[in-house]
Amino acid sequence: METREIDVLIIGSGLAGMVVAETIAHKLNVAVLSKGDITDSNSQKAQGGIAAAIAAGDHWENHLSDTLGAGDDHNCLTNTSILTKNGQDAVKMLTDWGVSFDEGLGREGAHGYPRIVHAGGDQTGKALVQTLHERTRSYVHFFTKETVLSLLKENGRCIGAKTVDGAGRMTLWYASYTVLATGGAGQLFSKTTNHSFATGDGYALAYRAGAILRDMEFIQFHPTLLMKNKKEAAGLITEATRGAGAQLVTSDNRRIMAGHPQQDLASRDVVARAIAAARTDEKEVFLDLSAVSHLADRFPGVTSLYKAFDFKKQRVPVAPGAHFMMGGVAATTEGETNVPGLYAIGEVAATGVHGANRLASNSLLEAVVFSRNLGRKILNSPRIGPSHRSDQHRTAIPSSLPTKQVIREVMDQACGVIRNEQTLKEADDFFQAYLSLAGISDDPEIQERSNMTLVAALMTKAALKRTESRGSHYRGDHPMKVKSWEGVTLAWSQQEYGKRYPVSADPTQMVVEGGLRAT
């Protein structure tokens, strides 16, 4: 087995990981691991832009207000203020790094002002990540097709990771700082905007290493995935098209959002539920793009997507799909977790800035602002190497884990747009039965299923425990918000399931003790 020593180990090659790398690699030895190729990430697929209050008459406090509104009384105010205050600086930094932004500002759902900065039309994520890959290629060590099997710990501190590559070769990576930038878990559902590698690996890795996870019930469903047929999704259609005039209609041309004050630009959770309700009894909902001027120029990705499936008219069938995790590894705005040496940034992290429902185009902003913060923190901190070598590893029982298809079917039924106690209890019983097997395997495919099983169990348990509806978490049997749940986050670790904390709790000070072990 090979061993490598590095100053900073970054797991994930999307925007968050690359911002950290760009910030620190001129002074430190940095390795970036990618599960697939370097371009395989959710960031690469992001059609939205970066939200920043830079228009005349706009202000970061307006952006803050919109973010809190979308978050449905579940945001950490301090962290959300830090995020929105730094929008202009984030755009300037990226411009200085060579990103060429489009002229003009877009408007997306639940934003009170046009404040969405795009690059390459509806291919902003791709433009950002490609620029950073090019900038860092000569001084960052990239390793592709590396599956992380486990995080290594010594005396309570994370000291690196164990990986297996596409040829089956194992490597032990030892690092002063280990950064999770692994993205989300959309592949736990049959319809998703996420990359095929988004199987929740970072959440499972952190959990097994003793990190605290929070808000796992809050999964955002993007309202408009283009449907190839009534069951299969082809890809995302950005809500910026609705900001440019597109409308959601039924087959008889009835506008489904006409009665809402924000109409087609209501927050994602509201629109997703409206579409889900309208699609009952095998009926379809369509996005009418005919009112969007210069569609091909402004939205080249969307145009090529719907033309690829031979839709003759600018009216395409859509449905909600899993898009973004508001929950994840409890982290500060500098990426710190409760495990020394382990940091989490981007979608895998839960900092409280998205509340119960993320405001459109705040995810790329978070990836830039907090990853830059982490990079600066690392530069100002000492390097701490491991004192000895250890391979903390155990092998799961592979044949008994559920298949990916089965996991997705269970999650679609239990943790979709609309949830209820009966299906959640059934799913909870199903996943709990497999937790003792959801450990660590040397086989990447088995490891993915193990990770998916563990993360699905945490999501399901959290959704069952929160007996109210808030933001993206909608319980048909508890359709209203409950005051006693306001500002309360559920924390999960190997030591305890579902300890209540205020949403503003410092992750480095969270303590979970006693209680039920999940693995």
PyMOL commands that set and color helices and strands:
alter all, ss='L'
color gray80, all
select helices_A, chain A and resi 15-24+42-45+60-71+77-85+87-96+124-136+186-188+201-208+240-243+263-265+268-278+280-282+295-298+300-308+346-348+362-379+398-400+404-414+421-432+435-437+444-465+483-485+507-509
alter helices_A, ss='H'
color red, helices_A
select strands_A, chain A and resi 2-11+30-33+50-51+116-117+141-143+146-154+157-165+170-180+213-214+219-227+233-236+247-250+285-288+315-325+328-330+342-344+349-350+488-492+497-502
alter strands_A, ss='S'
color yellow, strands_A
deselect
rebuild
show_as cartoon
